[in-house]
Amino acid sequence: MGHFIMESLKGKSLLNHPFYNKGTAFTEEERTRYQLEGLLPTKVRTLEEQIDLEYGSLSKIEDNYKKNQYLMNIYNTNRTLFYAIVSAHLVELLPVIYTPTIADSVMKYSHDYKVPNDAVFLDVNHPETIKASLQNATSDLEQIDLLVITDGEGVLGIGDWGINGVMISVGKLAVYTVASGLNPRHVLPIVIDNGTNRQELLDDPNYLGNRHARKTGQEYLDYIDAFIKEAENLFPDVLFHWEDFGRSNASVILEKYKNDLTTFNDDIQGTGVMMAAAMHAAAEVSAKAIQDHRYVIFGAGTAGIGVADQIRKEMELAGLSEEDAYKRFYLVDRYGLITEDMDDLTEGQKRYARASSEFEKALPTLEETIEAVKPSVLIGTSGQPGSFTESIVKKMASYNERPAILPISNPTKLCEAKASDIIKWSDGQALVVTGSPSEPVEYKGVTYKIGQANNALLYPGLGLGIVAAKASQVTEKMLSSAANGIVSLQDLDKRGAAILPHVKYVREASKLVAIAVVEAAIADGVATKEIADATQAVESIMWEPTYK
């Protein structure tokens, strides 16, 4: 279909199609064939020349959000050039096209809106338009392998931003392509406009979404069901990636469909798998098996429960019973250690709630919980900056030779502690991972490289592997294999080495993860595609940003 579309597009229509436009890189022969004579300057530039020119202009912009807007303009005019620029300057530009800069794109979306970025906008009030909306958005695409869906209720650490959350889906898919090579013509960003509970948006005359409170409960779940049925019919074997749904819906949707649908929730499973990968590395450095650690997780929302679930499943795969694995976790939220006698616990919190009789007194703070539990691992998913205090870090270091302290809330301003402070307060003992990028820390003659719990090291390869295998569902073995695929990139022998790979290795990480996922899908009997060689199956579908 792609060749047919290219041959049928001519003149200005071709220049206005981001997937097929080459701009000044159209050759003289192509300009004749596609009726472009007189529509472009005389000079023919190579892709490399275009990259250098645009990057030079981009480098003069100091503000990251303005850089994001500059790149999105290229995205909407020449998709190949966009991916070529970002791929050529990956470490610098990944934070510009996604976290942390994507938060600004979300918050400013309605005011700065220019074009729809090839996204699909679904209206919760009109389920009858779902099919037409999906068809309209894909009429010129070859096939659809992956949907990234959000409703904008739980965006990063900034909360409910309604329809503005569409930029999360757009940005997430951009990372998929840059990191793993998923073909950008085979993916679809989707936002479900379910209204918003943010009064600031409801009062804003420029807000582009529905001006009503969010629908909840069965009414909303019925809409999700209607969407899934239409999407399944239109796009067989598609992967549903759910992103930044609110606490009340994220796990409900995942649990309801995970056994009948090829589905993945990055906030729950992706963050969990990244932490499982970090813990495998921490276990190697500390010479203490993953199931022998004691875990305190500060922040018992979607991400915190997802982290606990994934690490617990790793323990069970290592041979620990489910009952004993649950006992290794202590979850702390705003009212302190979560115990069974608390009201309004989520289903996930109930599974990890401790008996109040287990302790001599209530533990209403994180520090009191640390003192009582004496954990070897402290993970932060709270979005509460500064909550990992000097006193807490020093206590962790007094209980353990190499404590793992992982403040992974992002963006940076919501991080529970700075990496530099944790290294200093622990006298260089702590194994540190942060949610946003952290500069290396110099302390007592040692350079400590700080691993980032960047899900970009995980979900692109997971998605690529699922697509390569045409997996009918996402199994626990596939998720565990993804975690171990990341770990295989690390060199942990040197003091100060990062316990997660640097984002510059994201392409290598994605390929390793994808191959491991394909092999796991085959082993679990969920690969619906006949595959003789997992590596070849993955490599054969990896897209490169070059002009065809």
Buried (B, 14 or more C-beta within 10 A) or exposed (E): EBEEBBEEBEEEEBBEBBBBBBBBBBEEEBBEEBBBEEEBEEEBBEBEEBBEEBBEEBEEBEEBBBBBBBBBBBBBBBBBBBBBBBBBBBEEBBBBBBBBBBBBBBBBBBEEBEEEBBBBBBBBEEBEBBBEBBEEBBEBBBBBBBBBBBBBBBBBBBBBBBBBBBBBBBBBBBBBBBBBBBBBBBBBBBBBBBBBBBEEBBEBEEBBBBEEEBBEEEEBBEBBBBBBEBBBEBBEBBBBBBBBBBBBBBBBBBEBBBEEBBBBBBBBBBBBBBBBBBBBBBBBBBEBBBBBBBBBBBBBBBBBBBBBBBBBBBBBBBEBEEEEBBBBBBBBBEBBBBBEEBEEBBEBBEBBBBEBEBBEEEBEBBBBBBBBBEBBBBBBBBBBBEBBBEEBBBBBBEBBEBBBBBBBBBBBEBBBBBBBBBBBBBEBBBBBBBBBBBEBBEBEEEEBBBBBBBBBBBBBBBBBBBBBBBBBBBBBBBBBBBBBBBBBBBEBEEEBBBBBBBBEBBBBBBBBBBBBBBBBBBEBEBBBBEBEEBBEBBBEBBBEBEBE
